[in-house]
Amino acid sequence: MKIAIAGGTGFVGKSLTDYLLDQNHEVFILTRNAAKASHHPRLSFVEWLKVNSAPEIELQYVDAVINLAGESLNSGRWTEARKKRILESRVTATKEIVRILSSLQKKPKVLLNASAVGIYGISESETFTEDVTQIGNDFLANTVSAWEQEANQATTLGVRTCFLRFGVVLGANGGALTRIVLPYQFFIGGTIGSGKQWLSWIHIDDVLKGIDFLLHQENVSGPINFTAPNPVQMKEFGQTAGTVLHRPHWLPVPGFALQLLLGEMSILVLEGQKVLPKKLVENGFSFTYETVEKALNDIFRG
């Protein structure tokens, strides 16, 4: 298949590019810096989001588009200016994806658009599947909702569209895990906040497998939760991390301290939601890492 990826240089994007190339697909990375050299015969860089760029010229015969583009949520305090960039980076990139699709004479079969479980809002008591239509009322929920609404325009072009609602992606080479377990590396790990908040997580390998799965499942569309079947509360996650890393789990991190340090961004670790991958399971997807213990053992001992 010929597959275009926006956001191909991020944590998930880099791993996905390598995975797809290993599967013998041809990959086109949408980038603002198309001058970089490709050292792989099936990898090309295509300029976009610049004045006079016309990526549709090089994407005329792609079979699928995967949109992972957007400013990282984890790279700084959420000032009003930064929140604006987080939202606009996602909406602008997705609008351009839809514009490209509309200009292609031969439409790709599918658009896989990144999303997030943050759309459900926060709760310690509810369980969320794709059947839930009500969204939360915080910044993350509103951002994800706007993101999905923009991507949904692709359906009017006859393109099958999936919203990949990612939980916390666990992997060795990036993402949130490195920051979460850092205190354990210094023997000062412990429960963050109340410890009752849910962490809906997924191993990076299952993300890659799941994306590959959806490329070929022509009957699946709409929101799809990319989370493992067994979410855990933060206290259990911390205890498991301590065991896997052979470090103590003893020094609690008070919620108010993180709120002072991170401001509104503290919601990423102090709040959560219990999310289940109902659609993936019902359509026959098999997870390699169903438990957080197995996932962390692979990442830190593999």
Legacy VTK file of the C-alpha trace (Angstrom):
# vtk DataFile Version 3.0
C-alpha trace
ASCII
DATASET POLYDATA
POINTS 302 float
0.000 0.000 0.000
0.964 3.633 -0.445
0.458 5.421 2.871
0.816 9.116 3.743
1.605 10.069 7.347
1.260 13.525 8.887
3.117 13.776 12.177
5.536 11.084 11.132
8.437 12.467 13.179
6.772 12.171 16.605
6.944 9.291 19.096
4.203 7.205 17.473
4.970 8.466 13.958
8.602 7.330 13.944
7.713 3.852 15.179
4.831 3.616 12.730
7.008 4.616 9.777
9.546 1.902 10.601
6.765 -0.644 11.105
5.055 0.125 7.782
8.343 0.048 5.883
9.082 -3.352 7.433
5.667 -4.461 6.141
6.785 -3.448 2.618
4.470 -0.447 2.317
5.497 2.758 0.547
5.437 5.705 2.987
5.110 9.437 2.333
5.880 11.716 5.306
4.164 15.109 5.223
6.638 17.629 6.605
7.517 21.309 6.575
11.111 20.309 5.827
10.933 18.159 2.716
14.597 18.863 1.910
15.751 16.140 4.304
17.217 13.121 2.556
15.512 9.743 2.603
17.782 6.752 3.094
15.078 4.219 2.304
13.863 3.424 -1.228
10.201 3.318 -0.139
10.245 6.465 2.029
9.591 9.957 0.659
9.214 13.380 2.287
6.457 15.650 0.988
6.280 19.359 1.834
3.060 20.701 3.322
1.674 23.570 5.423
3.949 26.084 3.705
3.159 28.838 1.252
2.835 27.396 -2.266
3.257 23.790 -1.109
1.035 21.364 -3.032
1.367 17.927 -1.418
-1.586 16.578 -3.385
0.615 16.418 -6.485
2.763 13.691 -4.904
-0.102 11.960 -3.124
-2.337 11.254 -6.107
-2.370 7.499 -5.682
-2.088 6.929 -1.938
-4.259 4.182 -0.487
-4.423 5.539 3.070
-3.718 8.698 5.064
-2.738 8.654 8.740
-2.902 11.969 10.597
-0.887 12.137 13.825
-0.004 15.835 13.568
-0.347 18.197 16.518
1.713 19.974 19.170
2.661 17.754 22.100
0.528 18.017 25.235
3.504 17.189 27.457
6.128 19.726 26.476
5.272 22.708 28.661
2.869 24.445 31.027
-0.565 25.082 29.546
-0.621 28.840 29.243
-3.491 30.344 27.270
-1.135 30.874 24.335
0.027 27.262 24.455
-3.503 25.902 24.689
-4.317 27.898 21.586
-1.335 26.329 19.773
-2.341 22.821 20.898
-5.831 23.287 19.474
-4.880 25.168 16.325
-2.053 22.787 15.397
-4.524 19.908 15.310
-7.360 21.714 13.574
-5.101 23.373 10.978
-3.342 20.129 10.074
-6.620 18.234 9.823
-8.225 20.921 7.663
-5.293 20.625 5.304
-5.643 16.832 5.244
-9.293 17.208 4.233
-8.352 19.779 1.579
-5.761 17.378 0.147
-8.303 14.550 0.092
-10.837 16.730 -1.687
-8.314 17.566 -4.411
-7.316 13.970 -5.130
-8.955 12.510 -8.202
-8.661 9.003 -6.740
-9.582 9.095 -3.052
-7.679 6.951 -0.570
-9.639 4.120 1.015
-9.235 5.340 4.580
-8.229 8.235 6.840
-6.955 7.211 10.255
-7.015 10.378 12.338
-5.397 10.557 15.763
-7.643 11.436 18.684
-7.576 10.840 22.451
-9.540 9.296 25.300
-9.565 12.769 26.851
-12.759 13.390 24.875
-14.713 11.441 27.519
-13.847 13.809 30.327
-12.660 12.631 33.749
-14.233 10.112 36.108
-13.238 7.625 38.807
-16.500 5.674 38.591
-17.623 5.502 34.950
-16.430 3.133 32.226
-16.218 4.508 28.697
-16.568 2.658 25.401
-17.145 4.006 21.913
-20.894 3.806 22.625
-20.596 6.884 24.862
-21.523 9.995 22.881
-21.420 12.636 25.602
-18.089 14.483 25.817
-16.368 16.066 28.792
-16.303 19.774 29.540
-12.584 20.431 30.047
-9.916 21.743 27.684
-8.778 18.311 26.505
-12.296 17.097 25.775
-13.151 20.241 23.831
-9.885 20.063 21.877
-10.383 16.433 20.899
-14.011 17.086 19.952
-12.998 19.923 17.612
-10.258 17.713 16.151
-12.657 14.878 15.394
-15.276 17.214 13.921
-12.709 18.516 11.455
-11.587 15.009 10.473
-15.190 13.911 10.069
-15.430 16.161 6.991
-13.538 13.426 5.128
-16.635 11.223 5.302
-18.456 13.651 2.989
-15.805 12.798 0.385
-16.599 9.101 0.648
-13.443 8.291 2.628
-13.775 5.775 5.478
-12.686 7.703 8.557
-11.519 6.361 11.915
-10.779 8.424 15.031
-7.986 6.690 16.954
-8.723 7.614 20.564
-5.328 6.964 22.114
-4.821 6.299 25.785
-1.364 6.773 27.309
1.032 5.111 24.863
3.770 3.155 26.656
7.096 2.693 24.910
10.821 2.849 25.541
11.745 5.665 23.178
9.387 8.499 24.045
5.937 9.421 25.207
4.769 9.957 28.763
6.212 6.797 30.335
9.723 8.176 30.749
8.408 11.064 32.835
6.016 8.914 34.860
8.700 6.463 35.985
11.549 8.971 36.411
11.081 9.243 40.211
11.494 5.456 40.505
14.870 5.676 38.795
15.957 7.860 41.738
14.298 5.626 44.372
11.639 8.231 45.193
8.660 6.765 43.354
5.208 6.654 44.901
1.512 7.199 44.403
0.654 10.309 42.389
-2.294 12.254 43.748
-5.077 10.098 45.186
-3.921 7.019 43.284
-7.556 6.284 42.425
-7.437 8.009 39.038
-7.617 5.629 36.085
-4.817 5.207 33.589
-6.026 3.873 30.250
-2.823 2.780 28.568
-1.621 0.870 25.492
1.745 -0.576 24.478
3.306 1.056 21.407
3.479 -2.333 19.641
-0.294 -2.723 19.962
-0.744 0.791 18.582
1.212 -0.201 15.480
-0.618 -3.505 15.136
-3.949 -1.747 15.658
-3.264 0.810 12.930
-2.227 -1.961 10.540
-5.421 -3.851 11.494
-7.645 -0.867 10.698
-6.001 -0.281 7.336
-7.613 -3.535 6.233
-10.911 -3.565 8.166
-13.195 -1.933 5.630
-16.278 -2.270 7.848
-14.836 -0.336 10.812
-15.100 3.453 11.093
-15.814 6.252 13.566
-14.317 6.428 17.075
-12.047 3.550 18.087
-10.481 3.371 21.542
-6.763 2.572 21.398
-6.384 1.315 24.949
-5.469 -2.049 26.439
-8.342 -4.196 27.775
-7.153 -3.761 31.372
-6.845 -0.124 32.497
-5.409 0.366 35.988
-5.644 2.941 38.713
-2.534 5.053 39.180
-1.605 3.450 42.496
-1.526 -0.009 40.899
0.439 1.321 37.944
3.036 2.825 40.286
3.335 -0.340 42.336
3.784 -2.404 39.187
6.407 0.002 37.836
8.291 -0.194 41.123
8.270 -4.001 41.031
9.430 -4.189 37.412
12.191 -1.631 38.004
13.173 -3.128 41.375
12.557 0.202 43.044
10.514 1.118 46.127
7.022 2.570 45.845
6.818 4.688 48.946
6.955 8.471 48.526
3.530 9.937 47.656
3.317 12.947 45.363
0.515 15.239 46.631
-1.930 16.451 44.027
-1.703 20.077 45.147
2.080 20.053 44.596
1.652 18.928 40.998
-1.076 21.517 40.454
1.302 24.231 41.652
4.086 22.895 39.460
2.159 22.130 36.272
-1.016 24.198 36.507
-3.873 22.935 34.343
-1.527 20.478 32.654
-1.581 18.434 35.898
-4.872 16.926 34.665
-2.753 14.541 32.570
-1.587 12.676 35.697
-4.050 13.664 38.432
-7.231 12.845 36.519
-8.190 10.061 34.155
-10.865 7.847 32.735
-11.476 4.101 32.524
-11.674 3.355 28.795
-12.190 -0.023 27.132
-11.345 -0.978 23.502
-14.769 -2.407 22.686
-14.610 -1.925 18.905
-11.155 -3.440 18.460
-12.080 -6.477 20.542
-15.443 -6.991 18.841
-13.790 -6.892 15.429
-11.262 -9.567 16.323
-8.147 -7.581 17.193
-5.758 -9.475 19.471
-3.636 -7.481 21.937
-0.063 -8.596 22.544
0.056 -6.710 25.854
-3.192 -7.013 27.812
-1.757 -6.284 31.267
0.391 -3.395 32.413
2.817 -5.811 34.095
3.500 -7.587 30.800
3.841 -4.255 28.982
6.310 -2.759 31.477
8.330 -5.971 31.642
8.731 -5.867 27.868
9.720 -2.192 27.850
12.186 -2.239 30.745
13.517 -5.804 30.579
13.090 -6.628 26.896
LINES 1 303
302 0 1 2 3 4 5 6 7 8 9 10 11 12 13 14 15 16 17 18 19 20 21 22 23 24 25 26 27 28 29 30 31 32 33 34 35 36 37 38 39 40 41 42 43 44 45 46 47 48 49 50 51 52 53 54 55 56 57 58 59 60 61 62 63 64 65 66 67 68 69 70 71 72 73 74 75 76 77 78 79 80 81 82 83 84 85 86 87 88 89 90 91 92 93 94 95 96 97 98 99 100 101 102 103 104 105 106 107 108 109 110 111 112 113 114 115 116 117 118 119 120 121 122 123 124 125 126 127 128 129 130 131 132 133 134 135 136 137 138 139 140 141 142 143 144 145 146 147 148 149 150 151 152 153 154 155 156 157 158 159 160 161 162 163 164 165 166 167 168 169 170 171 172 173 174 175 176 177 178 179 180 181 182 183 184 185 186 187 188 189 190 191 192 193 194 195 196 197 198 199 200 201 202 203 204 205 206 207 208 209 210 211 212 213 214 215 216 217 218 219 220 221 222 223 224 225 226 227 228 229 230 231 232 233 234 235 236 237 238 239 240 241 242 243 244 245 246 247 248 249 250 251 252 253 254 255 256 257 258 259 260 261 262 263 264 265 266 267 268 269 270 271 272 273 274 275 276 277 278 279 280 281 282 283 284 285 286 287 288 289 290 291 292 293 294 295 296 297 298 299 300 301
